[in-house]
Amino acid sequence: MSDLKPSEIVTELDKYIIGQGKAKRSVSIALRNRWRRRKAPEALRDEIAPKNIILIGPTGVGKTEIARRLSKLTDSPFIKVEASKFTEVGYVGRDVESMIRDLLELTVNMLKVREYEAIQPQAAQIAEERMLDLLLPKSREERESEQSEQAEPALELIEESGDHSGATREKLRKMLRNGKMDNRYVDLDVSEKSMPVVEIFSNVGMEEMGLNFKDMFSGILPKNTKRRKVKVPEALEIMTQEEAQNLVDVDKVVNQAIEKVEQSGIIFLDEIDKIAGGSGGHSPDVSREGVQRDLLPIVEGSTVMTKYGPVKTDHVLFIASGAFHMIKPSDLIPELQGRFPIRVELDSLGKDEFVRILQEPQNALLLQYIALLETEGVIIKFEKDAVDRIAHIAEEVNNMTENIGARRLHTLMECLLEDILFEAPDIKEKRITIDGAYVDNRLQDIKSNEDLSRYIL
């Protein structure tokens, strides 16, 4: 789906995110430009840099959701990081390069899982043969004949004693597949990985050093095996996992992961306004401008060393976001501003948007609660006036207290349905209708008390 047209990308995002047309257009163009870059002449391909984006808007308006849905839509490696978690090199804390290492680690694991799933039938077949060897060991005569007549062709051995043992093996295979051997125990050698605990203290790439030490010890220390008595189904599962690990080409997976990160990785930098200077206060121990300067080479394009090898960040797409209440994007250092050429302001959400958010998306909040209660056999129905009242109260509470956008709806829905969710297993009336009066009855008292609503809603 990575070659979707911009209009098709917007249509897909509309299924999950209400409004924010400008932001959707910007990210869809940035995504399509990746496809265009791959089709461009090879001489120009490396020169075309991704157009990074800053999404400006209050919390709860859909900034993170746009980036997350975009990555799922295109099957791109995606990671969300909080810019405020990073510290300047030299201070204790996470360095900015760790986001690339984390993104690559996630991608490697994702591709490994896919490879395991792809070779599962083959691994299961090999595991089945191993299980049959355990259940039907060769007789002493067969073993002795194999040892004494190693020079004879294998075909002659099969001809001598293969008919009877082969028929028994196939009969055993049929019993195994039909589940008739499920209660039988077998002795199985299971490898145990015991690692010494080593703590690494370093100001550069602390996580990376820890991982490298772990790999080093795993190569040096012998693998301990322990004989266990397990049932046949569990033994088959253990054998299948072991065979799958042997069949997966790890080097190939790592190379694919590095290429995927370099060509289609998306990093969502949340709270980028928290590392800008301006009129905000400053921390005595961490330089905000220093974090920006550390961030600059990665956004600009550099090579980051990871335990899997070097990763180039030249074509990783960075989507930054921030509320920018107290400061402006121009308060970022000029070099970083230049690396985020696209600025998009997201709209605040009101009653009309809340009504649509509750009902329209494929993962709409009302649908989630209906599905949850259906598991208890309770059928719940929301009348139109109830939806209007919930949206209206959410808008009022956002205006009275802190504006947290659509996240307010989650709090309201929990307060509204608390009794039903608690009593659902024992409730006698299995059909419940929620109307406007019920919403007012449950939420009006809390909403009217401003001090109480600050703590509850």
N, C-alpha and C positions, 0 to 999 in steps of 0.2 A: 504493500500500500504506500510505499515511499514515493511513488510517482503520481500521487493524486494532484489534481489541479487545485489552485488556491480556493476556488469556489466550492469544490468538493470537500476540502479540509474544513472550511467554515461550516458547511452543512453537517459534517460529522461532529464538530465541536458543539453545534447547536443542540445536539441530542442530550448533552450533559450540562451545558453552561447557558444560563439565560442572559441575554443582552451582551454588552461589551463587544459590540460589532467592530470597533476600531482596533481593539487588541487582537481579536481573532484574525482580522485582515493582515495585521502586521506579522503575526507569527506564521500565518499561512504563506505569505510572500517569502519570509526567511527560509521556510522549509522547502518551498519550490525552488529557491535559488540554489539549494544543495543539489537538487536533481539537475538543474541547468549547468552547474559547475562540472558535474560528471560527464555531461554531454559536450562540454566546451573543448576546443583544441587543446592537446596535451601541453603545448608550450605555455598556454595561459592558465591552465587548470590550477597550478600551485599558487598563482598570483592572486586568484580571486579569494578574498578573505570573507568569512561569514559576517553578516551584519547583525551584531549583538543588539539586544533590546533591553530598555529599562521600562518596566511597567510601574506606573505611579498611581497609587490609590490607597484608600484606607483598608484596614483588615476586613476579611470576609466578603470581598466583592468578586473573587474568582481568579486571582492572580496565579496562585499555586495550581489550582485545578486546570487552568488553561495549559500550563507547561506539562503537567502530569498526563493529561489526556492526549496531548500532542505526541509525547514519547510512546504511549501505548498504541496510538494510531499508526505510527510509522515503525514500530518495533525498534526504536532507537534506545541505546543505553542511556539511562536517566538517573540523576541523583539530585536530591535537594539538600542544600547546605545552608546553615545560618552564617552569614558574614560576620556577625558579632562574636562567633565562637573562636575565630582565628586571632592569633597574636603575632606581633612582629617577630621575625627571626631573632633569637637571643633571649626571648622570654619563655617561661614555662607555659606550655599550651600547644594547641594544634597549629602546625604551619600550613600555609595555603596549598602546598603541593599534595597534602594528604587527600584533598578532594579528588585528584586525578587517580591516586592509588585506590581509593575507595570505589570510584567508578569502574576502574578496570577489574577489581576484585569481584564486584557485582556482576559484571559482564561475563567473566570467566565462569563463575558459578552458574549463571543462567544458561550459557552454552553447554556446560558439562551436563546439566539436567536434561537438556534437549538431546544430547548425544546418548545419554543413558536410556532415555525413552525410545530412541530410534533403534538401539541394538538390543533392547530388552527381549524380543523373541529369540534372537540368536543366543543370548546369554542363558535364557531359560532352557533352551535345547541342550546346551553343554552341561548345565546344572543337572538336568534330568539324566544324562548319561553318567555323570559322576554319582548320582544317587543310586542308579541301578548297579553300579560297581560296588557301592557300599552294601546294598541289600543282597546282591548275588555275587559274593566273592568267588574267585576262581578256585577250583579244586586243587589239591596238592599235586595230583597227577598232571594237571594242565600247567601248573607253575614249573614242575620239574621238567616237563617236556619242552617248555619254552627255554629253560636255562640250558638243557643238554643239547638242544637242536637249534641253537640260534642261527646256525649257518643255513638251515632250511628256509625256503621261502615261506612267508606268512600265510600264503594261500593254502599250503599243505596242512598247516596246523588247523586252519579253519575247517578244512575238509575232513580231518580226522575226528574232531570232537565238536564241530560247530553246530551241527544240526540240532542236537538235543538241547545244548545250552542256549542256542539262538532262539529256539521255540520257547524255552522257559523265560528268557529275557523279555521277549515280546509279550508273553502272558503277564509278567510282572509289570511291564510298562503300562498295559491296559488297566491293571488293578490300581496302579499309582495314579493314573489320570482320572479314574472313576472315584477316587477318594477312599478306596478300601484299605489303604495303608496309612491313613491319617493318624491313627492312634498308636502307631508303632514308633519306638524310639531308635535312634541311631547315634553312634559315637562320632563326633565331629571335632576336628581341630580348628579352633577359632583364634585368629591372631589378635593380640592385645597390644594397644599402643600406650606405653607409659612414658610420659615426658617429665623430665626434671623441671621444676619451677625456676625460671630465670627472669629476674626483673631487670629491665634496661632503663637507665636514666640518661637521656640525651636531649639536647635542645633542638636537634635537627632530625626529623624523620624518626621519632621514637617508635611509632607503630611499625614502621618498615624494618627497623633493626630487630624488633621483637619477632617479626615474622621470619626474618632471615635466620636468626638463631634457632627458631623452631625447626626450620627446614634442615639446618645443619645437623642438629641432634638426631632428627629422624633418619638421616643417612648414616650416621655413625653407630647409633645404638642398635643392637640386634632386636629383631621382632620376636616378642614372646608369644608362644602359642599355648593355648589351654584346651585340653580335651573336655568337651561338654557332652552330656547326654540330652539330646533335644528331639522333639517330635519331627516326623518327616516333613510336614508343611513348613515349619520354621527353618529346618535345615535346608530345604529347597530355596527358601527366600534368601538365606545367608549365602548359599552357593551362587545364586543368580547375581547378587550384588557383587560378589568377588569376581565372577567372570565378566560382569559388565565393566568393572574397573580395569580389568586386564585388556579388554577389547577397545576401550576408549583411547584414542591417540591424543594424549594430553598436549603435546607440542603443537599439534594441528589446532586444537581448541584455543590454546593461548595465542597463536598467530592470528586466528580469526577474531578473537576478542580484541587484540590490539588494533587490528585494522578497523573493526567496527567502532571502537571508541574514537579513533583518530578521524574517521570519515563521517560518522553520524552521531557522535556523543552529544548529549544535552546536559548542561549543568545549570541548575536553577539556584541563583544566589539570592536568598531571601534576606531582608533587613539590611540592604546595602546602605541605607541612610544612617544606620547606627555607627558606621565606621567613617562617616564624613565629619568634617570639622564644623565650622559655622558657630552658631550661637549656643549650641548645646554645651553641657559641661564636659570636662575631660577627665579621663581616668589617670591616676597618678602613676600607674605601673605599665600601661600599654599604650603605645602610640598609635592612634587611629590612622594617621597619615602613613605610618610605617606599614600597616596592614595593606593599605591601598597600593603602596609602592611594591610590596611583595606580590600582590595580586596582578599587577600590571604585566610582567613578563609572561604569565600564564595565559592571560586574556589575549595578549598581543601575539603569542605564539612562541613556545619554547619547548625544550625536551626535558621531560620529567623522568627520573630514574625510578623504576619500580622493581619489585622482586621478579617480575616476569620479563623485564627488559625495558628499554627506553620507549617512552610514549610521546609523540609530538602533539602539541595542543593547537597547532595552527588552524585547524578546521573544526574545532569543537565549538558548538554554538552556546553562548552564555546568555541566559535570560535573567536579568537582575530585577528585583522588585523592592519597593519600599513605600511607606506611607508619606514620607517627606512632609510631615506636619510642621516641624520646627525649622527645617533647612530646605534648600533647593538642590536639584541635581548639579547646579553650577558650583556648589560647595565641595564637590569631589575634586580631586586634583586634575588639572587640565588634561594630562596624558590619559587618565582613565576615562574621562568624559569622551575623549576622541575615539575610544574603543567601543563605546556604546552609542552609535550614531542615531539609533531609532528610539524616540521617546513616545510612549503612549500613555495617556491619562485615562484611567478607568472611572466609570461613573459610579456614584454612590447609589445604593439600592433603596427603593421605597416600597410602598404597599403593593403597587401593581407588579413589581418584580418578585416580591415575596409570594404573591398568589401563584404566579407562574412557577416559581422554584418549588413550591409545595406539590404541584401537580404534574408539570410537563416533562421534566427530564426522565430518562430511562431509569435512573436511580433515585427518583423523587422521594422526598422524605415521607410523604403519606403512604406511598407504596411499600416502603421499608417497614413501617409500623403495621400495616395491614398484613404483610407477609409474616412478620414475627408472631402476631396474635393468631394467625391461621394455624400455626403449628400446635396451638393449644385447642383448636377447634372453635375459636371465637371469631365471628365474622363482624368486622367493624366497618361502619360506613360514615364518611364525612360529608355533611350537607354543604352546599355552596356558601351559605351564610356563616358556617363555622370556619371555613377556609378564609373568608373575608375578615372575620373577627381576629383570627390568629395573625394574619398579615398586618392588620391595623395595629394590634397591640405590639407586635414586634417593631413596627416603625415608631410608635410612641415611646417605647422603652429605650430604643436606640437614641432618640432625640433627647430624652430626659437624662440618660446616663451615658456611658461610653458607647460610641457607635462601633459595633463589632460585626455589622453587616449580616449576612445570611446565617452566621453562626448562632445568632440570637434565636433562630427558629428551632434549633436542636434543644436549647434550654427550655423554651416554651412548650415544646411537644412532650418533653419528659415530665414537666410539672402538670401538664394537662392530662396525661394518660397514666400518671403514677399509680392511682388506685386500681385501674383496670389491669395494668401490667403485673401488679402485685397479686391480685385476686384471680387472675385468668385461669390457673389450673383448677380452682374450685368453684368458679362462677357458674351459676345455673342458667342464666340468660345468655345464650350463645350468640345472639344477634344484638349488636349495640349500635345505636345511631348517635353520632356527635353532631349537635346543632349549635347555633350561635348562643343560645341561652346557656347550654352546658359550658361553653368556652368562657362566657362572662362569669358564670358561677364559680368556675375553678380559678380563673386568673385575675378577675377584676379587683379583688381585695388586695392582692399582692401588688398589682400594677398601680393602684391608687395611692399606696403607701410608698413614697419615693425612696425612703431610707431602706425599707424592706426589699424593694425591687433591686436596689443596688447589690444586695447580697444574694438574692435568690434568682432573679431573672437576668 
